[in-house]
Amino acid sequence: MDELGRWSRLKRAFGVVPFSYDAHERALRRCAAEMRARLLRHPVEGEWQDLAYWDPLPDAWRMASGSGNGRWEQRSWLNVPGPFYAGETDTGLNGPYYLPEHILSSDEDYEFVHRQPANPREVAALLEIADGEPQGGYACDGDEHWTPEAVRAWWARRDEVRAWIAAELQADRNDPEPLRQYAAHLDGGGLEAYLRGYLFWLTEHREPRLGEPLPQL
């Protein structure tokens, strides 16, 4: 998947690439379709749908022995709080190509997670991207690093996130539709609700019960 990601980057940067571009474009689409087909084995609907926060790590450990060796200090400031993040990654842009609903490219051309997984299928998708990352730059130990204070500090910078999205919509590094989805999640209440649930998880070390009061950001 990594070599195909580099061809995707060439396409985005230059519009055309040397010889056999059509063949590589077909290969990219085939790989993406095969990945989506594999993900159908994992459920979307379940008890997790009603939770303010669902812990994805038990499913992640059942599916794989790890998600990479990404370094916390190398993650992008844009990475949404949660267990999954990317440190220094290859610049082939595999994640934004294959899984733009969860992964975008930062200013340094490293990948970051803009939406944490909310069901087993999304966990499996992130693990697929992590497994195909040439530098092994992903990790899922964010719970060991995030604190309630750090989550609130990240949320306090949401105007900077909005400004970044607006600037990216004028560039060509990321496709516009996932950027708009990121903005909608940020401004539509979905991200705030997720982060409040994540704050509960960090402070109480368990998933919140239905209707249980959640901390404020």
Rosetta silent file (secondary structure, phi, psi, omega in degrees, C-alpha in Angstrom):
SEQUENCE: MDELGRWSRLKRAFGVVPFSYDAHERALRRCAAEMRARLLRHPVEGEWQDLAYWDPLPDAWRMASGSGNGRWEQRSWLNVPGPFYAGETDTGLNGPYYLPEHILSSDEDYEFVHRQPANPREVAALLEIADGEPQGGYACDGDEHWTPEAVRAWWARRDEVRAWIAAELQADRNDPEPLRQYAAHLDGGGLEAYLRGYLFWLTEHREPRLGEPLPQL
SCORE:     score description
SCORE:     0.000 S_00000001
   1 L     0.000  -27.624 -175.290    0.000    0.000    0.000 S_00000001
   2 H   -67.448  -40.848 -179.762    2.907    2.375    0.679 S_00000001
   3 H   -65.780  -39.321  177.762    4.206    2.516   -2.907 S_00000001
   4 H   -64.592  -33.184  177.334    0.731    3.206   -4.212 S_00000001
   5 H   -62.034  -36.651  178.865    0.442    6.016   -1.686 S_00000001
   6 H   -65.843  -36.460  176.768    3.458    7.711   -3.237 S_00000001
   7 H   -66.996  -36.522  175.698    1.762    7.599   -6.623 S_00000001
   8 H   -60.734  -39.723  179.366   -1.309    9.157   -5.062 S_00000001
   9 H   -64.895  -41.454  177.726    0.896   11.988   -3.776 S_00000001
  10 H   -61.496  -41.254  178.375    2.370   12.559   -7.236 S_00000001
  11 H   -60.076  -46.379 -177.197   -1.096   12.731   -8.695 S_00000001
  12 H   -66.251  -37.845 -174.008   -2.191   15.325   -6.129 S_00000001
  13 H   -78.063  -38.156 -170.308    0.948   17.442   -6.497 S_00000001
  14 H  -119.393   -9.564 -179.521    1.394   17.466  -10.256 S_00000001
  15 L    82.788  -35.802  175.938   -1.849   16.299  -11.807 S_00000001
  16 L  -134.676  159.422  177.111    0.072   13.798  -13.935 S_00000001
  17 L  -134.375  164.934 -177.662    2.865   11.367  -13.189 S_00000001
  18 L   -59.122  156.796  177.631    5.429    9.584  -15.365 S_00000001
  19 L     3.671  164.098  175.364    4.389    6.652  -17.578 S_00000001
  20 L    41.789   31.563  176.883    1.811    4.028  -16.502 S_00000001
  21 H   -60.812  -44.819 -177.908   -0.174    6.567  -14.470 S_00000001
  22 H   -58.859  -40.554 -179.569   -3.460    4.974  -15.515 S_00000001
  23 H   -64.307  -41.567 -179.896   -2.294    1.561  -14.326 S_00000001
  24 H   -70.899  -34.651  176.028   -1.297    2.919  -10.936 S_00000001
  25 H   -63.087  -41.318  177.193   -4.554    4.850  -10.619 S_00000001
  26 H   -64.446  -38.879  179.152   -6.439    1.632  -11.236 S_00000001
  27 H   -65.272  -40.360  177.013   -4.249   -0.124   -8.669 S_00000001
  28 H   -59.064  -46.957 -177.675   -4.981    2.583   -6.095 S_00000001
  29 H   -67.125  -36.723  178.640   -8.706    2.216   -6.607 S_00000001
  30 H   -64.954  -45.020  179.551   -8.481   -1.571   -6.479 S_00000001
  31 H   -62.004  -41.138  179.391   -6.557   -1.500   -3.190 S_00000001
  32 H   -63.814  -42.939  179.824   -9.060    0.945   -1.703 S_00000001
  33 H   -65.486  -38.801  178.920  -11.992   -1.231   -2.771 S_00000001
  34 H   -65.512  -39.371  178.286  -10.338   -4.354   -1.353 S_00000001
  35 H   -64.361  -45.362  179.748   -9.747   -2.624    1.965 S_00000001
  36 H   -61.129  -36.446  179.027  -13.349   -1.450    2.183 S_00000001
  37 H   -66.725  -40.435  177.806  -14.512   -4.995    1.434 S_00000001
  38 H   -62.188  -37.403 -176.525  -12.355   -6.407    4.249 S_00000001
  39 H   -66.800  -21.960 -179.103  -13.786   -3.878    6.678 S_00000001
  40 L   -63.776  -15.857  177.889  -17.320   -5.163    6.088 S_00000001
  41 L   -70.332  -16.434 -175.204  -16.438   -8.131    8.305 S_00000001
  42 L  -105.520  140.326 -174.509  -16.504   -5.807   11.304 S_00000001
  43 L   -75.959  155.980  172.736  -19.746   -4.408   12.764 S_00000001
  44 L  -108.653  -39.584 -177.381  -20.868   -0.796   12.888 S_00000001
  45 L   -91.919  141.227  179.102  -24.026   -1.210   14.929 S_00000001
  46 L   171.582 -170.833 -176.055  -23.936   -2.342   18.543 S_00000001
  47 H   -64.193  -23.263 -179.412  -24.128   -1.283   22.167 S_00000001
  48 H   -64.715  -20.714 -176.948  -21.331    1.252   21.603 S_00000001
  49 H   -62.903  -29.003 -175.155  -23.693    3.451   19.581 S_00000001
  50 H   -94.437   -2.153 -176.407  -25.466    4.688   22.720 S_00000001
  51 L   -88.538  142.677  174.976  -22.349    5.415   24.763 S_00000001
  52 L   -68.071  -29.004  172.019  -20.941    8.909   25.219 S_00000001
  53 L  -147.936  133.205  177.838  -17.529    7.260   24.966 S_00000001
  54 L  -117.221  128.783  179.639  -16.634    3.755   23.833 S_00000001
  55 L   -78.003  114.009 -177.767  -13.190    2.316   24.544 S_00000001
  56 L   -84.099   -8.955 -170.371  -11.841    1.000   21.213 S_00000001
  57 H   -69.376  -38.068  175.650   -8.693   -0.589   22.595 S_00000001
  58 H   -56.352  -41.286  177.078  -10.048   -4.042   23.569 S_00000001
  59 H   -67.653  -39.615  179.611  -11.189   -4.498   19.972 S_00000001
  60 H   -60.160  -43.666 -178.068   -7.902   -3.092   18.676 S_00000001
  61 H   -71.219  -28.520  175.366   -5.878   -5.613   20.709 S_00000001
  62 H   -69.847  -32.104 -176.597   -8.116   -8.465   19.551 S_00000001
  63 H   -83.930  -30.167 -174.674   -7.524   -7.486   15.925 S_00000001
  64 L  -154.468  160.440 -179.785   -3.781   -6.812   16.094 S_00000001
  65 L   -82.419   -9.047  179.564   -0.835   -6.936   18.445 S_00000001
  66 L   177.460  177.024 -178.175   -0.200   -3.213   18.047 S_00000001
  67 L  -122.777   10.725 -179.269   -0.643   -0.196   15.816 S_00000001
  68 L   126.710 -170.145 -179.305    2.956    0.874   15.244 S_00000001
  69 L  -128.437   38.001  179.306    5.690    2.650   17.153 S_00000001
  70 L   -60.104  145.800 -178.039    4.662    6.266   16.700 S_00000001
  71 L  -100.698  128.573 -176.129    6.217    8.730   19.125 S_00000001
  72 H   -53.909  -43.380 -175.149    3.901   10.941   21.153 S_00000001
  73 H   -70.668  -10.837  179.360    6.159   13.994   20.920 S_00000001
  74 H   -99.145   -0.460 -177.242    6.090   13.831   17.108 S_00000001
  75 L   -68.821  154.548  175.007    2.313   13.936   16.726 S_00000001
  76 L   -73.288  146.347  176.213    0.657   16.871   14.981 S_00000001
  77 L   -63.543  -17.370 -179.765   -1.079   19.420   17.200 S_00000001
  78 L   -78.965  -16.263 -176.802   -4.127   18.782   15.024 S_00000001
  79 L   -59.388  122.468 -178.556   -4.481   15.176   16.181 S_00000001
  80 L   -66.555  136.990  178.762   -7.827   14.904   17.985 S_00000001
  81 L   -54.121  140.144 -178.867   -7.506   13.671   21.596 S_00000001
  82 L   153.649 -179.474 -175.401   -7.997    9.948   21.979 S_00000001
  83 L   -69.473  -32.090 -175.473   -6.055    6.705   21.952 S_00000001
  84 L   -93.678  138.723  174.233   -5.007    6.773   18.286 S_00000001
  85 E  -157.404  168.168  175.784   -2.465    9.199   16.859 S_00000001
  86 E  -122.477  136.760  172.262    0.305    9.436   14.299 S_00000001
  87 L   -93.284 -124.510  177.246    3.828   10.618   14.899 S_00000001
  88 L   -82.658  121.289 -178.541    6.271   10.886   12.021 S_00000001
  89 L  -120.269  164.366  173.002    4.840    9.093    9.005 S_00000001
  90 L   -61.261  151.927 -177.549    5.854    8.470    5.437 S_00000001
  91 L   -91.798   17.818  178.230    4.829   11.266    3.046 S_00000001
  92 L   -73.037  -11.648  177.327    3.045    8.912    0.649 S_00000001
  93 L    61.957   37.117  177.489   -0.311   10.082    2.083 S_00000001
  94 H   -61.414  -47.056 -177.059   -1.743    6.577    2.300 S_00000001
  95 H   -58.074  -52.381  178.868   -4.024    7.466    5.198 S_00000001
  96 H   -62.034  -26.711  179.231   -5.669   10.517    3.604 S_00000001
  97 H   -78.358  -48.981 -173.199   -6.163    8.560    0.379 S_00000001
  98 H   -85.436  -26.559 -174.772   -7.561    5.323    1.833 S_00000001
  99 L  -142.405   59.560 -175.779   -9.280    6.638    4.973 S_00000001
 100 L   -67.059  -19.381  178.927   -9.970   10.390    4.684 S_00000001
 101 L   -71.404  -10.031  177.677  -12.923   10.205    7.075 S_00000001
 102 L  -126.620  -22.959 -170.076  -10.399    9.620    9.869 S_00000001
 103 E  -130.747  135.584  174.405   -7.001   10.764    8.601 S_00000001
 104 E  -130.075  173.154  178.579   -5.683   13.952    7.023 S_00000001
 105 E  -103.269  134.861 -178.278   -2.244   15.330    6.173 S_00000001
 106 L   -85.417 -178.616  179.090   -0.697   18.028    8.357 S_00000001
 107 L   -61.837  -26.471 -179.793    1.411   21.017    7.337 S_00000001
 108 L   -89.592    7.908 -176.988    4.510   18.813    7.633 S_00000001
 109 L    66.346   16.117  169.916    2.934   16.230    5.278 S_00000001
 110 L   -92.798  154.957 -177.132    2.675   13.804    8.184 S_00000001
 111 E   -84.772  154.882  173.917   -0.640   12.133    8.826 S_00000001
 112 E  -146.219  155.427 -178.671   -2.896   12.800   11.809 S_00000001
 113 E   -91.616  115.063  179.251   -6.134   11.347   13.180 S_00000001
 114 L  -100.049   -5.992  176.366   -8.937   13.896   13.007 S_00000001
 115 L  -148.520  118.790 -178.598  -11.669   11.482   14.087 S_00000001
 116 L   -74.822  154.732 -177.256  -11.219    8.709   16.622 S_00000001
 117 L   -70.019  142.363 -177.903  -12.894    5.333   15.986 S_00000001
 118 L  -120.099    3.674  178.044  -16.413    4.875   17.322 S_00000001
 119 L  -160.384  167.457 -176.664  -17.070    1.240   16.363 S_00000001
 120 H   -59.954  -33.692  179.694  -15.124   -1.951   15.533 S_00000001
 121 H   -65.106  -40.091  179.232  -15.156   -1.286   11.790 S_00000001
 122 H   -69.585  -34.304  174.008  -13.495    2.084   12.282 S_00000001
 123 H   -61.355  -47.859 -179.964  -10.923    0.490   14.588 S_00000001
 124 H   -60.196  -37.118 -179.987  -10.129   -2.088   11.913 S_00000001
 125 H   -64.705  -46.192  179.004   -9.792    0.675    9.326 S_00000001
 126 H   -63.911  -37.559  178.213   -7.270    2.619   11.400 S_00000001
 127 H   -66.605  -35.023  175.904   -5.309   -0.553   12.077 S_00000001
 128 H   -61.856  -45.238  179.303   -5.143   -1.266    8.352 S_00000001
 129 H   -64.128  -43.324  179.847   -3.668    2.181    7.736 S_00000001
 130 H   -61.742  -40.854 -178.736   -1.240    1.773   10.640 S_00000001
 131 H   -66.234  -32.751 -178.891   -0.128   -1.612    9.350 S_00000001
 132 L   -88.904    1.334 -178.016    0.553   -0.196    5.885 S_00000001
 133 L   -79.966  117.314 -171.548    2.493    2.830    7.147 S_00000001
 134 L   -58.740  -33.675 -177.726    6.137    2.309    6.049 S_00000001
 135 L   -93.696    1.718 -179.461    7.674    4.059    9.058 S_00000001
 136 L    61.905   36.433 -169.205    5.321    2.509   11.590 S_00000001
 137 L   -81.191    1.355 -179.669    4.369    6.001   12.688 S_00000001
 138 E   -93.746  161.111  175.653    1.000    5.231   14.281 S_00000001
 139 E  -155.360  161.901  179.002    0.274    4.385   17.909 S_00000001
 140 L  -132.964   34.211  178.350   -2.750    3.774   20.139 S_00000001
 141 L  -107.076   26.285 -178.906   -1.382    4.640   23.578 S_00000001
 142 H   -58.593  -30.244  179.893   -2.844    8.140   23.669 S_00000001
 143 H   -61.127  -25.645 -179.911   -4.753    7.340   26.874 S_00000001
 144 H   -78.011  -12.355 -175.042   -1.387    7.130   28.637 S_00000001
 145 L  -114.628  -38.623 -178.825   -0.530   10.694   27.600 S_00000001
 146 L   -68.654  139.651  172.514   -3.733   12.720   27.427 S_00000001
 147 L  -122.160  161.354  176.303   -4.877   14.382   30.642 S_00000001
 148 H   -54.988  -38.758  179.913   -8.129   16.278   31.242 S_00000001
 149 H   -65.254  -39.760 -179.775   -6.131   19.523   31.250 S_00000001
 150 H   -68.715  -37.627  177.822   -4.493   18.673   27.921 S_00000001
 151 H   -63.947  -44.050  179.012   -7.843   17.787   26.331 S_00000001
 152 H   -65.257  -36.573  178.018   -9.329   21.103   27.455 S_00000001
 153 H   -65.872  -38.988  177.009   -6.249   22.932   26.170 S_00000001
 154 H   -62.780  -45.355 -178.613   -6.659   21.246   22.766 S_00000001
 155 H   -63.883  -33.066  179.750  -10.338   22.249   22.640 S_00000001
 156 H   -65.417  -17.582  179.453   -9.420   25.829   23.552 S_00000001
 157 L   -95.932   16.026 -174.224   -7.442   25.963   20.265 S_00000001
 158 H   -62.697  -27.627  175.254  -10.452   25.060   18.117 S_00000001
 159 H   -64.417  -34.499  176.068  -10.398   28.468   16.412 S_00000001
 160 H   -67.694  -36.595  176.725   -6.892   27.610   15.209 S_00000001
 161 H   -64.079  -43.922  177.946   -8.204   24.295   13.896 S_00000001
 162 H   -59.262  -43.066 -180.000  -10.957   26.148   12.015 S_00000001
 163 H   -64.042  -39.014  178.276   -8.362   28.506   10.528 S_00000001
 164 H   -63.482  -44.301  179.349   -6.213   25.557    9.468 S_00000001
 165 H   -61.110  -44.309  179.991   -9.169   23.881    7.759 S_00000001
 166 H   -60.391  -41.417  178.777  -10.041   27.113    5.929 S_00000001
 167 H   -67.184  -39.657 -179.615   -6.465   27.457    4.695 S_00000001
 168 H   -65.631  -31.197  178.636   -6.350   23.809    3.624 S_00000001
 169 L   -66.134  -17.575  177.037   -9.501   24.251    1.562 S_00000001
 170 L   -95.787   -5.452 -179.395   -7.496   26.709   -0.541 S_00000001
 171 L  -104.946 -170.062 -179.365   -4.580   24.280   -0.915 S_00000001
 172 L  -128.944   19.236 -178.279   -4.314   20.874   -2.572 S_00000001
 173 L   -75.235  -41.037 -179.702   -2.773   18.719    0.164 S_00000001
 174 L  -119.568  149.469  174.887   -6.079   17.216    1.348 S_00000001
 175 L   -65.543  145.570 -174.864   -9.294   16.558   -0.511 S_00000001
 176 H   -67.837  -34.110 -173.797  -11.918   19.193    0.307 S_00000001
 177 H   -64.225  -47.460  176.767  -14.761   16.874    1.339 S_00000001
 178 H   -64.847  -28.110  174.344  -13.050   15.313    4.382 S_00000001
 179 H   -64.918  -42.383  177.543  -11.933   18.791    5.411 S_00000001
 180 H   -64.909  -36.666  177.691  -15.552   19.928    5.335 S_00000001
 181 H   -65.602  -39.419  176.675  -16.518   16.848    7.348 S_00000001
 182 H   -61.568  -44.398  179.468  -13.858   17.719    9.925 S_00000001
 183 H   -63.455  -41.242  179.844  -15.261   21.259   10.142 S_00000001
 184 H   -65.305  -38.695  177.988  -18.817   19.945   10.505 S_00000001
 185 H   -66.884  -36.594  179.801  -17.756   17.591   13.288 S_00000001
 186 H   -69.336  -43.168 -172.154  -15.959   20.460   15.015 S_00000001
 187 H   -96.799  -15.019 -175.505  -18.813   22.970   14.731 S_00000001
 188 L   -91.245    2.243  178.502  -21.837   20.685   14.808 S_00000001
 189 L    97.893  -16.602 -177.341  -21.428   19.466   18.370 S_00000001
 190 H   -65.311  -44.302 -178.938  -20.197   15.982   17.525 S_00000001
 191 H   -69.581  -39.125  177.936  -16.573   16.554   18.472 S_00000001
 192 H   -61.643  -43.226  179.779  -17.497   18.407   21.664 S_00000001
 193 H   -63.412  -42.291  177.979  -19.758   15.534   22.734 S_00000001
 194 H   -60.795  -46.414 -176.852  -17.016   13.006   21.998 S_00000001
 195 H   -65.188  -34.591  176.162  -14.429   14.969   23.983 S_00000001
 196 H   -65.273  -40.103  175.121  -16.725   15.270   26.993 S_00000001
 197 H   -64.404  -38.074  179.145  -17.142   11.498   26.918 S_00000001
 198 H   -68.400  -36.881  174.489  -13.386   11.098   26.602 S_00000001
 199 H   -58.650  -42.271  177.795  -12.865   13.395   29.594 S_00000001
 200 H   -59.608  -45.666 -179.529  -15.124   11.078   31.608 S_00000001
 201 H   -58.972  -43.597 -178.122  -13.046    8.103   30.479 S_00000001
 202 H   -68.461  -33.695 -176.387   -9.803    9.786   31.516 S_00000001
 203 H   -88.148  -36.549 -175.131  -11.096   10.820   34.941 S_00000001
 204 H  -101.593  -14.873  178.388  -13.242    7.808   35.883 S_00000001
 205 L    61.467   36.239  174.459  -11.357    5.093   33.934 S_00000001
 206 L  -159.569  163.643  176.415  -14.580    3.566   32.640 S_00000001
 207 L   -74.887  139.713  178.967  -17.175    4.157   29.974 S_00000001
 208 L   -69.752  142.394  174.920  -20.012    6.464   31.074 S_00000001
 209 L   -76.029  162.300 -179.268  -23.395    4.907   31.635 S_00000001
 210 L   -58.343  129.425  177.776  -26.409    6.110   29.693 S_00000001
 211 L    77.963   -0.159 -179.717  -27.529    9.514   30.943 S_00000001
 212 L   -71.032  136.992  179.815  -24.613    9.902   33.330 S_00000001
 213 L   -59.522  142.985 -178.501  -23.419   13.536   33.679 S_00000001
 214 L  -113.883  150.806  177.380  -20.279   14.322   31.693 S_00000001
 215 L   -63.278  154.600  174.607  -17.494   16.793   32.495 S_00000001
 216 L   -88.007  152.140  176.399  -17.493   20.164   30.770 S_00000001
 217 L   -82.081    0.000    0.000  -14.732   21.196   28.404 S_00000001
